[in-house]
Amino acid sequence: MKNRFPIRCCMILMGLTFVVVFFSLFPRGGVSQPQSDGKEKIKLDVPYEPSSEEVVKTMLEIAKVERNDLVYDLGCGDGRIVIAAAQKAGARGVGVDLDPERVKESLENARKAKVTDRVEFFQQDLFQTDISKATVVMLYLWPEVNLKLRPKLLRELKPGTRIVSHSHGMGDWETDQTITAAEGHRVHFWVIPANVTGTWDWEMPGEKNRYVLKLNQKFQKVSGTLQSGSDGISIKNLELRGDRLMFTLERPIQGQMKTLRFIGYVKGHFMEGTAEDLIPGSQAKQTWKARRDPSSMEPLDY
């Protein structure tokens, strides 16, 4: 009786060790299982279903893929999207798929298309893939996989990166554009927004009071308030596109009511740009640079 407790503890520890080792061997999104022919079968989150050539064309067009782009296809199948990006636009491409047969097929298709110098393919889990260098990300996944992937896209991709999804959306992240391609297939398009949440302040040349801008954000949709001293100022036409924030305001300056259009570019906790007087015939333009209180920033995906 005295020896049973240590024996049971050893058995439990051995079982836990087996579980940890087992799951460390297999990537998320699929598990390898042996087949009778000796090959391994991988259970995929999304079954293989290629986009038609017409849909691929539409996906490249909506993203405006160019030669300087680096296109990632997460769940690349036979590699047709990044191969087409290389052939038609001269872009570079990276395809990722969990199925080794698809990766093998992609490499062979790239060889036949003579674009092996422009594209690469990897067998790996898309959730573990470093996508930070991408300028365009292509998807043909299921809705629940898109939602699972969404925080990674917003966290790792640079503002201004374009995302295209065949058929499926991103939950409550509204598209920047949706078009209908061949045979009624829908193609969705987003631009990764900069995180502009929080409190920004700056001063304008010749003015005594500082501007204080407080912004709320849900993906690319932005709202906020602006104050100068004790005066609340109405903001109009507030728009965020990638790392560029635009808005207009009306306020009395030196005894005259002026309409100013602000355009600022976000880089971390700083935003700088120009403020242009919209009075017809005026050429007045000033530069401005705002700083954000880092503690006021909120996450984009919630």
N, C-alpha and C positions, 0 to 999 in steps of 0.2 A: 504493500500500500504506500510506503514512504517513497518509492521510486517512480510511481505513476505520474506524478505532477511534472517532474523534469522531462520525462519522456514525451508527455503530451505537448509541452512547450516546444521541444525540439521539432516535433512533427508539424506544429503550427508554423514555426519559423521557416521550415523547409518548404511548406506549401506557399507561404507568402513570397519567398524568394523565387519560386517557380513562376508565379503570376507576374512579378516584376520583370523577370528576364523575358518571358513570353511576349509581353506587350512592348518591350523595348526593341524586340527584333522586327516588329512589323509596323510599317508607317500607318498613320491615321488615314482613314478613307478606304482601306482594303486589307484583307488578310490573305496570305498565300496558303493554298491548300493543295496537297499533292493529288495528281490524277493518275490513272492507270498507265498512261503513256510516259510517265516520268516527269512531265512538265508541271509547273506550278500554276494553279488557277487563282486569280486574284478577285476578291469580291469588291466591286466598285460601288461608290456612292451614286454614280450616274452612268447608265448604260451608254455604249457607243452609238451615236446617231449623228452622222456628218451633216453639216449645213450644205445646202445646194450651192452650186457655183454662183447663181444669181444672188443668193443671200450673202455669200462671202463678198461679192462685189459691192453690195449695199453697205455691209459692215465697214469695208475699207473707205467707202465714199463718205459715210456719215462722220467718220473720225478724221477725215481729210489726211490720210496717211501720206507722208512725204519721205523723201530720201533720208532725211536726218533722224527719222523716228526709230525707236527701238520698240518693237511690237511683241508683247508677251501674250501667248494663248494658253490659258490655264484649263487643262483638259483638252489637249490639242488634237486628239484622235489621229487621223492620218497626216496631219501637218498641213492641210490645204490652206489654212488662213495665213500662217506666217510665210509659206511658200508663195502664195499669191501676193502678199505684201512686198516680198523681195522681187518678184518678177515684174509686177505692174508699177511699183513705186520706187524700187531700189532700196527699200528700207531693210534694216536688220531685224531678225526675228528670233525669238526663243519660244519653243514649245515644250510644255510639261504634261506628262501623262503618267498615271500609275501603272498602266498596262504595258509590259515590255513588248508585246506584239505590236501595239500601236506605235511605240517609239521606233521599233525596227522598221515598220512600214513607212513612217515619216522620213527616216533617214534615206530609205531607198527612193521615195518620191522626190526628196530634195536632190538626190544624185541625178535622177532622170531629168529634173527641171534645171539642172546646172546652176543651183544656187547654194551649194554647200559652203561657199565662202561667205554667205550672208545670213545663214540660219543655223541654229543649234537645237538639239532635242535632248531632253533628260527624262529618265524614269524617276519620278519622285512625287511626293505628296504636295499638292498645290498649296496646302495650308502651311507647309514648312519651307516653301520657296521664297527666296529673297527677290522681291519685285520692285525694290526701291529705285532701280535705274530705268524702269519702263517709262515711256512717254505715252504709250497706248496699251490698254489691257483688253483682250477679247475673251468673251465668256459664252459658252453654251451649256449651262448647268441647269439644275432644277431650282425652283424658287427657294426651298429651304437651304440649299447649299449657297445660293447667292446671299441669303441673309446671314448665314454663318460666316461667309467670307467678307461681308461688308465692313466690319470693324478693322480688319487687316488692310483693306484697300484705303480706308480713310487715315489709318495710322502710318502706313509705310509709303504711300505714293506722294509725290510732290504736288503741290497745288498747280492746277493747269493740266495734269495728266488726264487723258481722255479714256473713258470706259465704254465699251460697247457690249451689249448682251442680246443674243438671239433669243427671242420669245419671252424671256422672264425678267421681271422687275426686281426692285430692291426694297420691297415692303413700302414703308412710308417715306422713303427717300424718292421724291418726285424726279422724273426724268427732266433733262434739259431739252430733249427732243425725242420723239417717237415717230417712226415712219413705217409704212406697210411695204414690205418687199414682195418678191415673187410668191405666188400661191397663197397670199394672205398672211405670210409670216411677218411678225412684228419685230422691229429692230429698235432697241432702246439705247439712249446715249446720255452720258453724264460727264461733267467736268469736275474733277476733285477740287473742292473749295478750300481756300485758306481758312484757318481758324481765326476769326476776328472778334470772338466773344471777349467781353470785359470792358475795362475803362481805359480810354486813350485820352491823352491831353497834349496840347501844343499851343504855341503862340504864333500870331501872324504879325508880320512887320508893320510897325506904326500903330498897333492896337495895344491897349493897356491890359485888358483882361485875357486870360488864357481860355482856350476852347477845351471843353471836357465832353467827350463823346462816349456814351455808354451803349454797348451793342449786345443784343441777344441774337442767337443764330440757331436755326434748325437746318442743317446741311447747307445748301446754297441760299436759303431764304434768310434775310437779315432784317431786323427792326431795331430801333434805338431812339435815344434822346440826345439832344445837344444843348449845352449851356455855355454862355460866355458871361462870367461874373454871376450876377443874380438873374440874368435874362435867359429864359428858355427860348430856343430857336427851333422853328419847325424844319424838319428834314423832309425832302421830297426825292423821289426817283432813286431810292437807295437800292443799289444793285451790286452783287458780288459775282465775279466771273474769274475763277481760278484764284490768282493772288491779287487781282485788281478790284478795288472797291471804289464805287462812284456814288455821289449824291449831290444834290443841289440844296441851297438854302437862300432865304431872303432875310436881309437885316439892314438897318440903317448904319451907314458908315460915313462919317464926316458930314452928317446932315442930309445924306442922300440914301434912298432905298436902293439897294443893290442885290442882284441875283448872282450868286457865285456857284460855279460848278467845281467840285472837288474830285480829283482823280488821285488815288493813292495806291501804292504797291506795298504789299505786306511781306516782311521778312522777319520771321520770329516775332519778337516783341516790339518791332519798329515798323512804321508805315510812313512812307514819304512820297510826295508827288507835287502836283500843281493845283492852284486855285485860280480859275479863270472868270473874269467879269463877263457876264452874258448880255450886257447892255449892247444893243446893235451899234456896230462901229468901234467898240472898245477893243483895244489890244492888250489891256491890262492883264497880266498873269504873274502870280506870285508862287514861290515854292514854300512848302511846309513839311515838317517832319514831326510825327507824333510818336510817343512812347506809351506802351501799355503797362499797366500795373500787372506783373506776372501772376499775383495771387488772385486776380479777378477773372482769369481765363477759365472757361468751362470746356469739358470734352464735347466733341461734335456728335458722337453716336451714343444715344441714350434711349 
